Amino acid sequence: MSKLKDNSYLNKKEIYDNIYTVIKMIFKSKSTYDFLVVGLGNPGLQYENTRHNAGFMALDCLIQKHSGSLSKNKFNALLGEIKIANKRILIAKPQTYMNNSGSAIRDICTFYKLSADKIIVMFDDISLDIGKIRLRRKGSAGGHNGIKDIITLLSTEDIMRIKIGVGQKPHPDYDLKDWVLGKIPKAQQEDFNDALLRAAAACEEIIWHGIDSAMNKYSK
């Protein structure tokens, strides 16, 4: 009889130990950040203020508004933190050059235990006129090599994104690389700056009220 009691006690202790272990694993696997906001672009002075760096510039607008900074250099990216709606937001500029953006984001997400549905990516889009932005909950890369690399290395298209219009090539034969690495004309700079500010505001709206609210407000 005493043996049965002992065994019963041990079984209960085992169950409680297992529950405690699972709870610890759940809390350990939870990220300390609520979102990762990424601006895409190319590092280096020669690429500053080019069309392809629209994502970098939109992130700068967000950082400036929330008095943040990119103070760390880890995982081939400049990293920082801001707070929006009492949420901790990890911010990043990959330094891998545009076409290899995915490796930095993958490593950041792995280390900080962030799932793909908590990522917001801001980047340039040549299919949109300057001054326009468009939000997407998910989807294909649409010909953008930076997004293509992210989708490939994260193995999902379920990534929220904010596209910033940089205008179409003047004619089909114009070299795409020259176009995206060119700068916005002065005559269109005001419209472009406005789009960057609205992209930052759309990012805030996603964090505050969700992607549906942001799409209704900024994608029309």
Secondary structure in CASP SS format (residue, H / E / C, confidence):
PFRMAT SS
TARGET T0000
AUTHOR 0000-0000-0000
METHOD secondary structure of the structure
MODEL  1
M C 1.00
S H 1.00
K H 1.00
L H 1.00
K H 1.00
D H 1.00
N H 1.00
S H 1.00
Y H 1.00
L H 1.00
N H 1.00
K H 1.00
K H 1.00
E H 1.00
I H 1.00
Y H 1.00
D H 1.00
N H 1.00
I H 1.00
Y H 1.00
T H 1.00
V H 1.00
I H 1.00
K H 1.00
M H 1.00
I H 1.00
F H 1.00
K H 1.00
S H 1.00
K C 1.00
S C 1.00
T C 1.00
Y C 1.00
D C 1.00
F E 1.00
L E 1.00
V E 1.00
V E 1.00
G E 1.00
L C 1.00
G C 1.00
N C 1.00
P C 1.00
G C 1.00
L H 1.00
Q H 1.00
Y H 1.00
E C 1.00
N C 1.00
T E 1.00
R H 1.00
H H 1.00
N H 1.00
A H 1.00
G H 1.00
F H 1.00
M H 1.00
A H 1.00
L H 1.00
D H 1.00
C H 1.00
L H 1.00
I H 1.00
Q H 1.00
K H 1.00
H C 1.00
S C 1.00
G C 1.00
S C 1.00
L E 1.00
S E 1.00
K E 1.00
N E 1.00
K E 1.00
F C 1.00
N C 1.00
A E 1.00
L E 1.00
L E 1.00
G E 1.00
E E 1.00
I E 1.00
K E 1.00
I E 1.00
A C 1.00
N C 1.00
K E 1.00
R E 1.00
I E 1.00
L E 1.00
I E 1.00
A E 1.00
K E 1.00
P E 1.00
Q C 1.00
T C 1.00
Y C 1.00
M H 1.00
N H 1.00
N H 1.00
S H 1.00
G H 1.00
S H 1.00
A H 1.00
I H 1.00
R H 1.00
D H 1.00
I H 1.00
C H 1.00
T H 1.00
F H 1.00
Y H 1.00
K C 1.00
L C 1.00
S C 1.00
A H 1.00
D H 1.00
K H 1.00
I E 1.00
I E 1.00
V E 1.00
M E 1.00
F E 1.00
D E 1.00
D E 1.00
I C 1.00
S C 1.00
L C 1.00
D C 1.00
I C 1.00
G C 1.00
K C 1.00
I E 1.00
R E 1.00
L E 1.00
R E 1.00
R C 1.00
K C 1.00
G C 1.00
S C 1.00
A C 1.00
G C 1.00
G C 1.00
H C 1.00
N H 1.00
G H 1.00
I H 1.00
K H 1.00
D H 1.00
I H 1.00
I H 1.00
T H 1.00
L H 1.00
L H 1.00
S C 1.00
T C 1.00
E C 1.00
D C 1.00
I C 1.00
M E 1.00
R E 1.00
I E 1.00
K E 1.00
I E 1.00
G E 1.00
V C 1.00
G C 1.00
Q C 1.00
K C 1.00
P C 1.00
H C 1.00
P C 1.00
D C 1.00
Y C 1.00
D C 1.00
L H 1.00
K H 1.00
D H 1.00
W H 1.00
V H 1.00
L C 1.00
G C 1.00
K E 1.00
I C 1.00
P C 1.00
K H 1.00
A H 1.00
Q H 1.00
Q H 1.00
E H 1.00
D H 1.00
F H 1.00
N H 1.00
D H 1.00
A H 1.00
L H 1.00
L H 1.00
R H 1.00
A H 1.00
A H 1.00
A H 1.00
A H 1.00
C H 1.00
E H 1.00
E H 1.00
I H 1.00
I H 1.00
W H 1.00
H H 1.00
G C 1.00
I H 1.00
D H 1.00
S H 1.00
A H 1.00
M H 1.00
N H 1.00
K H 1.00
Y H 1.00
S C 1.00
K C 1.00
END
